[in-house]
Each structure stands twice: as C-alpha cells, then as structure tokens.
Amino acid sequence: MANRYDTNPLDPEFPERAKAQTASVGGYTTPAATPFKTAELPTNPGSITEEETRRFNEADLNAHTWQGGPAPAFYKAPSAPADMGKASERKVAKVGVSEKWLVGLPYLPIWLGLIAGLVMLLIVPKEENKVRFHAAQGLAAHVGILIVTTVLSFIGNLTDLADLGRGIFTVVTSIMLIIFAIKAWRGKPVHIESVDDLTNWLEEKIGPMRS
C-alpha cells in the first residue's frame, strides 16, 4: 500500500523501476547516453598544423607600409609661418628686387617701414609667402607702435611725464625695428608674437592689386 512518503503514490513500483533504469556509481547517477557528442581537444600537440590558423607573411604586413623614398603625391609637408628660413637672392615677381632685401624693408623705423610694408602687400603676389609675411608683420608692428605713441601723446597734454615716456618708447622701438631689419636681411627668423593676430589679418585682408 502506498504511503504519503512515496514519490508516486499512484505507482508503488516506481522506485524499483527507477533503480533498475539508472546505474549508481559512488553515490552519483550516470546520465543516460545521448546520440550527440561534444567537441574533443586533440591529445597530440603535434597534430595541430599552421594551416588551421590564418597567418600573415612579411609581404602582407608591409603591403600598406610606406617604405621611404619620395613622399606620396598627396602629402604636403607643413610649414611654420613664423620661421620663414633664409631669404634668397631670387628676384620677386612684379617688384624686381631680390627677396633678401625685401624682407627687411618693413622693419625700418619711423614711416619708412610702414609705407614699405603696405606697398609690398599691395604689389607682391600671394605666392610669395615669405615676403608677404614680413611685410604684414612689419606693418603690424608699426601699427602697434603708432597706437601706443598716439595714446602717450594724448596723455602728454595732461602731464609732462607722459612726454618723457613717449620719447623713451620711440627710441626703444626704433632700435628694436632696426635689429629686426638686420636679422631679416641676414636670413634669421623674425617673429613678433605680440602682433601675430594683426599680422595674419593684414596678410589675409590686404591682397595684391589687379593690374
């Protein structure tokens, strides 16, 4: 007779049939066999060949690597606008004067450099990057000096101390401009960082006049 502890009270012979269908090994039951198999790892390492993995040879790896020599046609080396390099003896188009002398003219003190820089920006073609850079930078330096001098002149109407400051400022800036002109003539880089923005603006906005 079935009792309340039987697994299947309706079938009193169920425990016996379950024991007969499964084999007990060390307290663990062995699962029933299935028609499916799991992948097995090779027991012999020598059986693994290189064909089983994809490998790249040296030719494949170097196929997309630039091996030196002439640069590709689409590559253009960057240039630093502040370091224009050594000026040459080549005569600049539409001016007829060698590049070596033109780069120093915009730094001449008083009104000489200001006029020279403006005229060069109006005449020299856009392709003459070196000459136009120095023309714009020299003109920007003169514009900055002119602004400071004008302010000191206005203050000078109120006090004599401003007149003294304007005189000292004029002497110092004139000496600096002469030094810049000599450096440019000698082919040394001239970079006035305080007028970078104005230099770029002048070079862009003041283009050569059409003939």
CORMO-V45683 format. One record per pair of residues at least 4 apart in sequence whose C-alpha atoms are under 6 Angstrom apart, sorted by the first residue. I is the first residue (numbers start at 1). J is the second residue. If there is no record, write none. Layout:
# CORMO-V45683
I_J + I_J
This chain:
# CORMO-V45683
2_9 + 2_12 + 23_29 + 24_28 + 24_29 + 56_60 + 59_63 + 82_191 + 83_189 + 84_130 + 86_187 + 87_99 + 87_100 + 87_187 + 88_99 + 88_100 + 89_98 + 89_99 + 89_100 + 90_98 + 90_99 + 91_96 + 91_97 + 91_98 + 91_99 + 92_96 + 92_97 + 92_98 + 92_99 + 100_185 + 103_131 + 103_134 + 103_184 + 104_181 + 104_184 + 104_185 + 105_113 + 106_113 + 106_116 + 106_117 + 106_135 + 106_138 + 107_113 + 107_138 + 107_177 + 107_181 + 108_112 + 108_113 + 108_177 + 108_178 + 109_113 + 109_174 + 109_177 + 113_117 + 114_139 + 114_142 + 117_135 + 117_139 + 120_124 + 122_207 + 122_208 + 122_209 + 123_208 + 125_208 + 129_133 + 134_138 + 136_199 + 136_202 + 136_203 + 137_199 + 140_198 + 140_199 + 152_156 + 152_162 + 152_166 + 155_162 + 156_160 + 156_162 + 156_163 + 183_188 + 184_188 + 195_199 + 201_205 + 202_206
